[in-house]
Amino acid sequence: MEEDPMAPIFEEEEDIVADSAIREAKIKADVYRVIKNWTFTMPNLDSTSKGFNVTPKIAKLVQILQCFQHEGDAFRGVIFGGCHCRWPF
């Protein structure tokens, strides 16, 4: 008769597995609640608006990507960003 290699050896192991499953479910529920109730400001890409709240580089990136919107899922692109830092640090 073959024994299941994953079977708990002691009864206490069953409790540990059950406790960890409950703990994991609680953590997942807590993370879901935080994400669901997260309040954030939607980006305003209108540079003439008083509520403009993105950097000019992000606004330019969105404009460029909108030019290729007609490509849909077939769009493939590489984005090169300039680094204005001195190397090596």
Buried (B, 14 or more C-beta within 10 A) or exposed (E): EEEEEEEEEEEEEEEEEEEEEEEEEEEEEEEEEEEEEEEEEEEEBEEEEEEBEBEEEEBEBEEEEEEEEEEEEEEEEEEEEEEEEEEEE
